[in-house]
Amino acid sequence: MRDAQRSAGCTRRVRREGYVVAREGVAVKTAICSSWVPPTPPRRQVTAPYWTEPVPRYTYRRLTKLPSSLDELRRHTVLNLPGMLQGLRFEHTVMAPGGTVPVSVEEETGVLVFTLAGRGVMELDGDRIEVHANDLVHIPAGVPYGMHTLGGTDWVYVLLQAPVG
């Protein structure tokens, strides 16, 4: 009888009458079957990849209200999403007229600067380059660069920074 119960495959669902549902419609008293319960396999949760999840709305609100790091910047938003694109840094900057970013060197990262609106001057390795809307500038790693606005309007640009290699 006990072997028949084991081959029947007792499960944990107990009906109101005190019986346990077994494989192929066989019902066995719970007192007989309770000592042998086959282990249930662990459930594997299937979740969507992290890159398909939207950025929460509250994060967007918070990003748009970040204080500027320099006095000349009207708005400076930095967005780093851990695990999304390893090492990629995205910055959206609105620089006020007369604003300046001092010359610096990024030794380990390359930089792309895309001007959305306004005009500016970029100093690249000692050369001055004037940029305006729809201009894209690539700055390789190790090249010193600085920026300042040109004219009486805001300079709006997007900066992408990524590790070389």
C-alpha positions in Angstrom: 0.0 0.0 0.0 2.8 2.4 0.9 4.6 1.7 -2.4 1.4 2.4 -4.3 1.1 5.7 -2.5 4.6 6.7 -3.4 4.1 5.8 -7.0 0.8 7.8 -6.9 2.9 10.9 -6.3 1.3 12.7 -3.3 1.2 16.5 -3.5 0.7 19.2 -0.9 -2.8 20.3 -2.0 -5.3 19.1 0.6 -9.0 19.0 -0.2 -11.7 19.9 2.3 -12.4 16.2 3.0 -8.9 15.6 4.3 -7.6 13.9 1.2 -4.5 14.7 -0.8 -4.7 14.9 -4.6 -2.4 12.3 -6.1 -1.2 11.6 -9.7 -3.7 10.1 -12.1 -6.8 10.8 -10.0 -5.8 8.6 -7.0 -6.8 10.0 -3.6 -5.0 9.0 -0.4 -5.7 10.0 3.2 -3.5 12.8 4.4 -2.4 10.8 7.5 -0.9 8.1 5.3 0.7 10.4 2.8 2.0 13.2 5.1 5.4 11.6 5.8 6.3 11.5 2.2 5.9 14.7 0.2 8.0 15.1 -2.9 10.1 18.2 -2.9 8.8 21.1 -5.0 11.3 22.5 -7.4 12.3 26.1 -6.7 10.4 28.5 -8.9 12.6 30.5 -11.2 11.4 34.1 -11.6 11.6 35.4 -15.1 12.0 39.1 -15.2 12.3 41.5 -18.1 15.9 42.6 -18.8 16.8 45.8 -16.9 17.3 47.8 -20.0 13.6 47.4 -21.0 12.3 48.9 -17.8 11.5 52.6 -18.1 13.2 55.2 -16.0 10.7 56.0 -13.2 9.0 59.3 -13.6 10.2 60.6 -10.2 13.8 60.1 -11.3 13.1 62.3 -14.4 11.7 65.1 -12.2 14.7 64.9 -9.9 17.2 65.0 -12.7 15.7 68.1 -14.2 16.0 69.9 -10.8 19.6 69.1 -10.1 21.6 72.2 -9.0 24.3 73.3 -11.5 27.9 72.5 -10.6 29.2 75.8 -12.1 27.7 79.3 -11.8 27.6 79.7 -15.5 25.5 76.7 -16.1 21.7 77.1 -16.2 21.1 73.4 -16.1 23.5 70.5 -16.0 22.0 67.0 -16.0 24.2 63.9 -15.6 22.6 60.5 -16.2 24.5 57.3 -15.4 22.4 54.1 -15.5 24.3 51.4 -13.7 24.5 48.2 -15.7 22.9 49.7 -18.8 26.0 50.7 -20.9 29.0 50.1 -18.7 31.1 53.3 -18.4 28.8 55.5 -20.6 28.1 58.9 -19.2 25.4 61.2 -20.6 25.3 64.9 -19.9 22.7 67.5 -21.1 23.9 71.0 -20.4 22.4 74.4 -20.9 25.3 77.0 -20.5 24.3 80.6 -19.9 25.9 83.4 -22.0 29.4 84.0 -20.8 29.7 80.6 -19.3 33.0 78.7 -19.3 34.2 75.2 -18.8 37.9 75.3 -17.9 40.4 73.2 -20.0 40.7 69.6 -18.8 42.0 66.3 -20.0 40.1 63.0 -20.0 42.9 60.4 -20.0 40.8 57.2 -20.2 37.6 58.3 -22.0 36.6 59.7 -25.4 34.1 62.5 -25.6 31.4 63.3 -28.1 29.8 66.8 -27.9 26.6 67.4 -29.9 25.3 71.0 -30.0 21.5 71.3 -29.9 21.1 75.1 -29.9 23.1 78.2 -29.5 26.8 78.7 -30.2 30.0 78.0 -28.5 33.8 77.9 -28.8 35.7 74.7 -28.0 39.4 74.8 -27.4 40.9 71.5 -28.6 44.6 70.9 -28.0 45.3 74.6 -28.4 43.0 75.1 -31.5 39.8 77.2 -31.2 36.7 75.7 -33.0 33.4 77.5 -33.3 30.3 75.3 -33.0 26.6 75.9 -33.5 23.4 73.8 -33.7 23.8 70.3 -35.2 27.6 70.2 -34.9 29.2 67.1 -33.6 32.7 67.2 -32.1 34.7 64.1 -31.2 37.4 64.5 -28.6 39.8 61.5 -28.3 41.2 60.4 -24.9 44.2 62.4 -23.8 43.3 65.6 -25.7 42.9 68.8 -23.6 39.7 70.6 -24.2 37.7 73.6 -22.8 34.5 75.3 -23.8 32.7 78.7 -23.5 29.6 80.2 -24.9 29.6 82.6 -27.8 27.0 85.3 -28.3 24.1 86.4 -26.1 22.1 83.1 -26.1 22.3 79.8 -24.1 24.5 77.1 -25.5 22.6 73.7 -25.3 24.6 70.6 -25.9 24.7 66.9 -25.1 28.0 65.3 -24.0 28.6 61.5 -24.2 31.6 60.1 -22.5 32.8 56.5 -22.9 35.9 54.5 -22.0 38.3 53.9 -24.8 38.8 50.3 -26.0 
